[in-house]
């Protein structure tokens, strides 16, 4: 590890962040393993682990077998010490989650929106869980374009966008770290994570994937490139439905398909554009309006249309809510602690 200098408190927080990331990735580690993999001195690691144990952030995971000397103690996160709360919203449904410090979901609830009053439903859920647990971070998945702690949403009766300051409201009310994310980008993150769990040989930092969602006459997407979600300069990446085509918008163009044959042809065209621009390894197709029986013909048609080096493996995403929950749980858990990273320029 290259030598970097910083104020002692900043350096301490950076070292804590490195240790936390390592433990999240590995699950457990000994003091020697942490020092070796992070480059942090053994003395510093010992002091920081003692501090984390005293706060109840970590716990012992037992001892390794002795190799002739003193047995090495293993450490892991104590999952029930701190929690995060997450809300997963679409245009028609709201779910609330509680996640532990390891990112595991410990509670799921479908929230009543009170005749469209989603803000009241979100606050009622967060008031309840913050009264029951020590909530250190809140994640908000929203059906709109995210801009800091607000998001933009299209009015139902026209194409005008209006601003909703939900992240600002939540941050003021609860005084904890808040992450606001577009729903489809969170779904893409969750799908990618679930795929990596199923196929552990995949390398997350090299993931290149597109997730296309078809719902209520709307086509939207989340893109992952090099293991990172693609936001775009103004966070509009993935708003495929706004693309003009044939004198109309892509949303209407897909919805107006006369039959399965035309529907398949139009989805092939959309996926081919994505492959030509992003060259993803995988394209996941999902959403309640995705015609599952068309997945096979779409893959066959894409293979016939594109050269081999531009083709992507077509995957079916059967459960959007499962992926949405996983994505928001991951994003929320990552905000549980004040993460600091020193970057050498």
FIKE-333944 format. One line per field, with one value per residue (C-alpha): residue number from 1; x, y, z; chain; residue in three letters. Coordinates in steps of 0.001 Angstrom, whole numbers, always signed. Example, Ala and Ser with C-alpha at 12.3 -4.5 7.8 and 13.67 -1.06 7.14 Angstrom:
2
resi <- c(1 / 2)
east <- c(+12300 / +13670)
north <- c(-4500 / -1060)
up <- c(+7800 / +7140)
chain <- c(A / A)
resn <- c(ALA / SER)
***
This chain:
345
resi <- c(1 / 2 / 3 / 4 / 5 / 6 / 7 / 8 / 9 / 10 / 11 / 12 / 13 / 14 / 15 / 16 / 17 / 18 / 19 / 20 / 21 / 22 / 23 / 24 / 25 / 26 / 27 / 28 / 29 / 30 / 31 / 32 / 33 / 34 / 35 / 36 / 37 / 38 / 39 / 40 / 41 / 42 / 43 / 44 / 45 / 46 / 47 / 48 / 49 / 50 / 51 / 52 / 53 / 54 / 55 / 56 / 57 / 58 / 59 / 60 / 61 / 62 / 63 / 64 / 65 / 66 / 67 / 68 / 69 / 70 / 71 / 72 / 73 / 74 / 75 / 76 / 77 / 78 / 79 / 80 / 81 / 82 / 83 / 84 / 85 / 86 / 87 / 88 / 89 / 90 / 91 / 92 / 93 / 94 / 95 / 96 / 97 / 98 / 99 / 100 / 101 / 102 / 103 / 104 / 105 / 106 / 107 / 108 / 109 / 110 / 111 / 112 / 113 / 114 / 115 / 116 / 117 / 118 / 119 / 120 / 121 / 122 / 123 / 124 / 125 / 126 / 127 / 128 / 129 / 130 / 131 / 132 / 133 / 134 / 135 / 136 / 137 / 138 / 139 / 140 / 141 / 142 / 143 / 144 / 145 / 146 / 147 / 148 / 149 / 150 / 151 / 152 / 153 / 154 / 155 / 156 / 157 / 158 / 159 / 160 / 161 / 162 / 163 / 164 / 165 / 166 / 167 / 168 / 169 / 170 / 171 / 172 / 173 / 174 / 175 / 176 / 177 / 178 / 179 / 180 / 181 / 182 / 183 / 184 / 185 / 186 / 187 / 188 / 189 / 190 / 191 / 192 / 193 / 194 / 195 / 196 / 197 / 198 / 199 / 200 / 201 / 202 / 203 / 204 / 205 / 206 / 207 / 208 / 209 / 210 / 211 / 212 / 213 / 214 / 215 / 216 / 217 / 218 / 219 / 220 / 221 / 222 / 223 / 224 / 225 / 226 / 227 / 228 / 229 / 230 / 231 / 232 / 233 / 234 / 235 / 236 / 237 / 238 / 239 / 240 / 241 / 242 / 243 / 244 / 245 / 246 / 247 / 248 / 249 / 250 / 251 / 252 / 253 / 254 / 255 / 256 / 257 / 258 / 259 / 260 / 261 / 262 / 263 / 264 / 265 / 266 / 267 / 268 / 269 / 270 / 271 / 272 / 273 / 274 / 275 / 276 / 277 / 278 / 279 / 280 / 281 / 282 / 283 / 284 / 285 / 286 / 287 / 288 / 289 / 290 / 291 / 292 / 293 / 294 / 295 / 296 / 297 / 298 / 299 / 300 / 301 / 302 / 303 / 304 / 305 / 306 / 307 / 308 / 309 / 310 / 311 / 312 / 313 / 314 / 315 / 316 / 317 / 318 / 319 / 320 / 321 / 322 / 323 / 324 / 325 / 326 / 327 / 328 / 329 / 330 / 331 / 332 / 333 / 334 / 335 / 336 / 337 / 338 / 339 / 340 / 341 / 342 / 343 / 344 / 345)
east <- c(+0 / +1406 / +2141 / -443 / -638 / -3735 / -4939 / -5040 / -8845 / -9356 / -6734 / -8434 / -11818 / -10191 / -8603 / -11936 / -13582 / -10957 / -11402 / -15202 / -15070 / -12740 / -14962 / -18066 / -16335 / -14728 / -17290 / -14598 / -10912 / -8122 / -6081 / -3097 / -5230 / -6615 / -3132 / -1725 / -4561 / -5003 / -1404 / -2474 / +3 / -794 / -703 / -3274 / -5474 / -5405 / -6459 / -9253 / -10623 / -10671 / -12626 / -15109 / -15586 / -16200 / -18926 / -20544 / -19923 / -17914 / -17978 / -15690 / -16205 / -14046 / -10418 / -8408 / -6696 / -3302 / -241 / +2028 / +1590 / -1278 / -4608 / -5691 / -9077 / -11504 / -13809 / -17035 / -19730 / -22362 / -25400 / -27956 / -25997 / -26973 / -29708 / -30770 / -34256 / -35118 / -38180 / -38793 / -41339 / -42920 / -45807 / -48294 / -46715 / -44452 / -42398 / -40468 / -37327 / -35122 / -31554 / -28786 / -25185 / -24267 / -26880 / -29267 / -32989 / -34550 / -38010 / -40204 / -43564 / -45927 / -46945 / -50414 / -50114 / -53198 / -54932 / -51785 / -50217 / -46886 / -45031 / -47215 / -46803 / -43013 / -42848 / -45183 / -42963 / -39746 / -41218 / -42088 / -38741 / -36651 / -38584 / -37823 / -34186 / -31057 / -31335 / -28097 / -29006 / -32085 / -32361 / -35091 / -35793 / -38000 / -39711 / -38097 / -34887 / -32702 / -31002 / -29194 / -31843 / -34776 / -36210 / -38138 / -41296 / -43610 / -47183 / -49793 / -51847 / -48918 / -45185 / -44246 / -41706 / -42125 / -39762 / -40285 / -37853 / -38318 / -34638 / -34412 / -37507 / -36190 / -32699 / -34116 / -36595 / -34281 / -30789 / -29048 / -27293 / -29749 / -29241 / -31764 / -31737 / -33844 / -35934 / -34606 / -31002 / -31565 / -33232 / -30238 / -27847 / -29933 / -30187 / -26446 / -25722 / -28101 / -26525 / -23071 / -24251 / -25586 / -22423 / -19595 / -16967 / -18144 / -16044 / -18314 / -15835 / -15971 / -19751 / -21214 / -24973 / -28181 / -31507 / -34575 / -37930 / -41320 / -44185 / -47445 / -46481 / -43128 / -39665 / -36832 / -33422 / -30503 / -26965 / -23911 / -20487 / -17289 / -19250 / -20652 / -24130 / -24253 / -25934 / -25183 / -24212 / -27697 / -28832 / -31063 / -29207 / -31697 / -34761 / -35296 / -39000 / -38215 / -36320 / -38235 / -38870 / -41236 / -42943 / -43697 / -41870 / -40377 / -42833 / -45795 / -43963 / -43502 / -47013 / -48616 / -47129 / -49982 / -48957 / -46151 / -44184 / -44111 / -43454 / -40467 / -39094 / -39306 / -37659 / -34866 / -34292 / -34143 / -31726 / -29561 / -29224 / -28167 / -25636 / -24223 / -23802 / -22812 / -21657 / -22898 / -22168 / -25744 / -29108 / -31804 / -35435 / -38139 / -41242 / -44949 / -45452 / -42522 / -43932 / -41941 / -42770 / -40993 / -37616 / -36358 / -37298 / -35766 / -32462 / -32547 / -33353 / -30574 / -28063 / -29089 / -28910 / -25663 / -22105 / -20906 / -18597 / -21504 / -24015 / -25129 / -26549 / -30288 / -31505 / -35027 / -35636 / -38737 / -39052 / -38468 / -39327 / -36748 / -34046 / -35315 / -35171 / -31657 / -30395 / -31794 / -30612 / -27084 / -27145 / -28552 / -26086 / -23225 / -24381 / -24501 / -21033 / -19237 / -17017 / -13807 / -11424 / -8072 / -7289 / -3793 / -3851)
north <- c(+0 / +3413 / +5754 / +8498 / +11232 / +12746 / +14213 / +11507 / +11449 / +11236 / +8496 / +6607 / +6777 / +5664 / +2677 / +1772 / +1937 / -386 / -2900 / -2796 / -3390 / -6331 / -7925 / -7399 / -9125 / -11981 / -12498 / -13200 / -12430 / -12601 / -9608 / -10893 / -11395 / -7869 / -6372 / -8388 / -7639 / -3957 / -2918 / -1356 / -2004 / -4812 / -2362 / -89 / -3038 / -4263 / -845 / -398 / -3909 / -3274 / -66 / -1805 / -4613 / -2139 / -421 / -3766 / -3412 / -6648 / -9983 / -12962 / -15736 / -18212 / -19241 / -20886 / -24200 / -23745 / -24175 / -24387 / -20926 / -18854 / -19463 / -16610 / -15097 / -14379 / -11360 / -10620 / -7976 / -8286 / -8137 / -7083 / -4101 / -1523 / -1510 / +374 / +994 / +1005 / +1865 / +405 / +2423 / +1979 / +3916 / +1466 / -204 / +529 / -1952 / -1273 / -3167 / -3414 / -4590 / -5554 / -4375 / -7269 / -6216 / -9065 / -8275 / -8959 / -7471 / -6845 / -5100 / -3891 / -349 / +1104 / +4290 / +6004 / +6701 / +7860 / +9652 / +7838 / +10383 / +9652 / +5895 / +6216 / +8395 / +6075 / +3096 / +4931 / +6303 / +2766 / +1125 / +3985 / +3662 / -78 / -244 / +1852 / +2925 / +4412 / +4764 / +5024 / +4009 / +5297 / +3650 / +5932 / +5795 / +8903 / +10667 / +11217 / +14566 / +14577 / +14272 / +15041 / +13229 / +14176 / +12374 / +12719 / +13813 / +11241 / +13611 / +15055 / +14739 / +17511 / +16621 / +17814 / +17656 / +15625 / +16431 / +13099 / +12604 / +16063 / +15438 / +12098 / +13445 / +16338 / +14196 / +11339 / +12867 / +9827 / +9055 / +8827 / +7234 / +8009 / +5811 / +5310 / +2143 / +482 / +1232 / -408 / -3378 / -3719 / -3681 / -6335 / -8563 / -8321 / -9223 / -12191 / -13410 / -13183 / -15202 / -17910 / -17893 / -17058 / -17439 / -14106 / -11086 / -8247 / -5523 / -6683 / -6954 / -5401 / -5801 / -4122 / -4658 / -3755 / -3404 / -3511 / -2269 / -377 / +709 / +1980 / +835 / +1700 / +298 / +101 / -283 / -1653 / -1083 / -2303 / -3274 / +261 / +1555 / +4033 / +7278 / +9644 / +13311 / +14288 / +10858 / +10201 / +7067 / +4263 / +6346 / +4368 / +5143 / +8788 / +7880 / +9136 / +6597 / +6606 / +9842 / +8624 / +7689 / +4257 / +3565 / +3894 / +2160 / -1034 / -932 / -609 / -3879 / -5644 / -9221 / -11313 / -11295 / -7494 / -7316 / -9662 / -7661 / -4407 / -5825 / -7225 / -3747 / -2196 / -4832 / -4500 / -745 / -1443 / -4048 / -1707 / +1175 / -586 / -4037 / -5731 / -9352 / -9866 / -8306 / -9123 / -8702 / -8390 / -6626 / -7536 / -6621 / -8710 / -11603 / -14519 / -16789 / -14316 / -14543 / -17459 / -15907 / -12594 / -14324 / -16207 / -13059 / -11124 / -13865 / -13682 / -9872 / -9002 / -10152 / -12609 / -10191 / -7785 / -10350 / -10551 / -13447 / -12872 / -13543 / -13541 / -11629 / -13286 / -11345 / -7599 / -7112 / -9662 / -7826 / -4425 / -5498 / -6893 / -3782 / -1355 / -3550 / -3433 / +339 / +1010 / -1273 / +546 / +3788 / +2401 / +3718 / +6922 / +5521 / +7392 / +6443 / +8077 / +8355 / +8986 / +11364)
up <- c(+0 / -973 / +1921 / +2342 / +4906 / +6504 / +9757 / +12457 / +12780 / +9001 / +8754 / +11577 / +9817 / +6574 / +8322 / +9904 / +6469 / +4999 / +7833 / +7524 / +3788 / +4283 / +6927 / +4781 / +1871 / +3804 / +6549 / +9157 / +9522 / +12082 / +13136 / +11131 / +8010 / +8282 / +8690 / +5785 / +3338 / +4186 / +4833 / +8145 / +10936 / +13353 / +16271 / +14614 / +13683 / +17282 / +18592 / +16049 / +16605 / +20366 / +19781 / +17444 / +19957 / +22769 / +20703 / +20015 / +16294 / +16114 / +17891 / +18172 / +15625 / +17532 / +17261 / +14502 / +15186 / +16781 / +14582 / +17597 / +19005 / +20336 / +18621 / +16338 / +17141 / +14300 / +14146 / +12328 / +12283 / +14959 / +12662 / +15283 / +16659 / +14051 / +11436 / +8365 / +7004 / +3310 / +1285 / -2177 / -4161 / -7580 / -9074 / -7560 / -4519 / -1536 / +501 / +3698 / +4757 / +7819 / +7147 / +9547 / +9433 / +7126 / +4590 / +5356 / +5299 / +8713 / +8124 / +5085 / +5012 / +2327 / +3173 / +2780 / +764 / +2201 / -1109 / -2815 / +146 / -195 / +1940 / +4954 / +4427 / +4289 / +7407 / +9348 / +8564 / +9418 / +12669 / +13727 / +12949 / +14366 / +17622 / +17756 / +16597 / +16311 / +12671 / +11319 / +7636 / +5443 / +1798 / -512 / -3865 / -5962 / -9386 / -10822 / -11786 / -8723 / -8199 / -4852 / -2132 / -4428 / -7411 / -10503 / -11529 / -14541 / -13895 / -14838 / -17004 / -18996 / -19659 / -17225 / -14543 / -10971 / -8006 / -4830 / -1939 / -151 / +670 / +2224 / +4345 / +5624 / +6344 / +8401 / +10291 / +11310 / +11209 / +9713 / +6426 / +3524 / +109 / -2632 / -5743 / -8851 / -8604 / -11777 / -10919 / -7518 / -9239 / -11587 / -8624 / -6856 / -9933 / -10491 / -6873 / -6957 / -10191 / -8639 / -5634 / -7954 / -10052 / -7614 / -10331 / -11733 / -10758 / -9480 / -10404 / -14044 / -14340 / -17503 / -17593 / -18717 / -16939 / -19031 / -17295 / -19065 / -16909 / -17505 / -20992 / -19710 / -20781 / -18401 / -17654 / -15278 / -16602 / -14799 / -16334 / -14737 / -11638 / -11175 / -11855 / -14751 / -13665 / -16534 / -16194 / -14961 / -13688 / -16718 / -17834 / -18491 / -19382 / -22592 / -22765 / -23589 / -26780 / -29873 / -32620 / -35607 / -34587 / -31053 / -27849 / -27350 / -24508 / -26872 / -29730 / -27683 / -26203 / -29657 / -30963 / -32772 / -31916 / -30447 / -33704 / -33819 / -30074 / -30407 / -33333 / -31384 / -28256 / -30448 / -31856 / -28376 / -27079 / -30201 / -29555 / -25976 / -27151 / -29798 / -27340 / -24097 / -25254 / -22042 / -21264 / -20020 / -20789 / -18232 / -19283 / -16633 / -15415 / -15311 / -18985 / -20216 / -22251 / -20885 / -23807 / -26077 / -24302 / -26419 / -29793 / -28692 / -27937 / -31244 / -33194 / -31508 / -32365 / -36015 / -36094 / -34308 / -34907 / -32289 / -30455 / -29880 / -28653 / -25021 / -23060 / -22585 / -19035 / -17646 / -14400 / -12892 / -9618 / -9749 / -6073 / -4944 / -6904 / -5738 / -2089 / -2475 / -4245 / -1667 / +1227 / -216 / -788 / +2679 / +4483 / +2755 / +4408 / +7950 / +8721 / +7765 / +5043 / +4251 / +1473 / +764 / -2927 / -4236 / -7199)
chain <- c(A / A / A / A / A / A / A / A / A / A / A / A / A / A / A / A / A / A / A / A / A / A / A / A / A / A / A / A / A / A / A / A / A / A / A / A / A / A / A / A / A / A / A / A / A / A / A / A / A / A / A / A / A / A / A / A / A / A / A / A / A / A / A / A / A / A / A / A / A / A / A / A / A / A / A / A / A / A / A / A / A / A / A / A / A / A / A / A / A / A / A / A / A / A / A / A / A / A / A / A / A / A / A / A / A / A / A / A / A / A / A / A / A / A / A / A / A / A / A / A / A / A / A / A / A / A / A / A / A / A / A / A / A / A / A / A / A / A / A / A / A / A / A / A / A / A / A / A / A / A / A / A / A / A / A / A / A / A / A / A / A / A / A / A / A / A / A / A / A / A / A / A / A / A / A / A / A / A / A / A / A / A / A / A / A / A / A / A / A / A / A / A / A / A / A / A / A / A / A / A / A / A / A / A / A / A / A / A / A / A / A / A / A / A / A / A / A / A / A / A / A / A / A / A / A / A / A / A / A / A / A / A / A / A / A / A / A / A / A / A / A / A / A / A / A / A / A / A / A / A / A / A / A / A / A / A / A / A / A / A / A / A / A / A / A / A / A / A / A / A / A / A / A / A / A / A / A / A / A / A / A / A / A / A / A / A / A / A / A / A / A / A / A / A / A / A / A / A / A / A / A / A / A / A / A / A / A / A / A / A / A / A / A / A / A / A / A / A / A / A / A / A / A / A / A / A / A / A / A / A / A / A / A / A / A / A / A / A / A / A / A / A / A / A / A)
resn <- c(UNK / UNK / UNK / UNK / UNK / UNK / UNK / UNK / UNK / UNK / UNK / UNK / UNK / UNK / UNK / UNK / UNK / UNK / UNK / UNK / UNK / UNK / UNK / UNK / UNK / UNK / UNK / UNK / UNK / UNK / UNK / UNK / UNK / UNK / UNK / UNK / UNK / UNK / UNK / UNK / UNK / UNK / UNK / UNK / UNK / UNK / UNK / UNK / UNK / UNK / UNK / UNK / UNK / UNK / UNK / UNK / UNK / UNK / UNK / UNK / UNK / UNK / UNK / UNK / UNK / UNK / UNK / UNK / UNK / UNK / UNK / UNK / UNK / UNK / UNK / UNK / UNK / UNK / UNK / UNK / UNK / UNK / UNK / UNK / UNK / UNK / UNK / UNK / UNK / UNK / UNK / UNK / UNK / UNK / UNK / UNK / UNK / UNK / UNK / UNK / UNK / UNK / UNK / UNK / UNK / UNK / UNK / UNK / UNK / UNK / UNK / UNK / UNK / UNK / UNK / UNK / UNK / UNK / UNK / UNK / UNK / UNK / UNK / UNK / UNK / UNK / UNK / UNK / UNK / UNK / UNK / UNK / UNK / UNK / UNK / UNK / UNK / UNK / UNK / UNK / UNK / UNK / UNK / UNK / UNK / UNK / UNK / UNK / UNK / UNK / UNK / UNK / UNK / UNK / UNK / UNK / UNK / UNK / UNK / UNK / UNK / UNK / UNK / UNK / UNK / UNK / UNK / UNK / UNK / UNK / UNK / UNK / UNK / UNK / UNK / UNK / UNK / UNK / UNK / UNK / UNK / UNK / UNK / UNK / UNK / UNK / UNK / UNK / UNK / UNK / UNK / UNK / UNK / UNK / UNK / UNK / UNK / UNK / UNK / UNK / UNK / UNK / UNK / UNK / UNK / UNK / UNK / UNK / UNK / UNK / UNK / UNK / UNK / UNK / UNK / UNK / UNK / UNK / UNK / UNK / UNK / UNK / UNK / UNK / UNK / UNK / UNK / UNK / UNK / UNK / UNK / UNK / UNK / UNK / UNK / UNK / UNK / UNK / UNK / UNK / UNK / UNK / UNK / UNK / UNK / UNK / UNK / UNK / UNK / UNK / UNK / UNK / UNK / UNK / UNK / UNK / UNK / UNK / UNK / UNK / UNK / UNK / UNK / UNK / UNK / UNK / UNK / UNK / UNK / UNK / UNK / UNK / UNK / UNK / UNK / UNK / UNK / UNK / UNK / UNK / UNK / UNK / UNK / UNK / UNK / UNK / UNK / UNK / UNK / UNK / UNK / UNK / UNK / UNK / UNK / UNK / UNK / UNK / UNK / UNK / UNK / UNK / UNK / UNK / UNK / UNK / UNK / UNK / UNK / UNK / UNK / UNK / UNK / UNK / UNK / UNK / UNK / UNK / UNK / UNK / UNK / UNK / UNK / UNK / UNK / UNK / UNK / UNK / UNK / UNK / UNK / UNK / UNK / UNK / UNK / UNK / UNK / UNK / UNK / UNK / UNK / UNK / UNK / UNK / UNK)
***
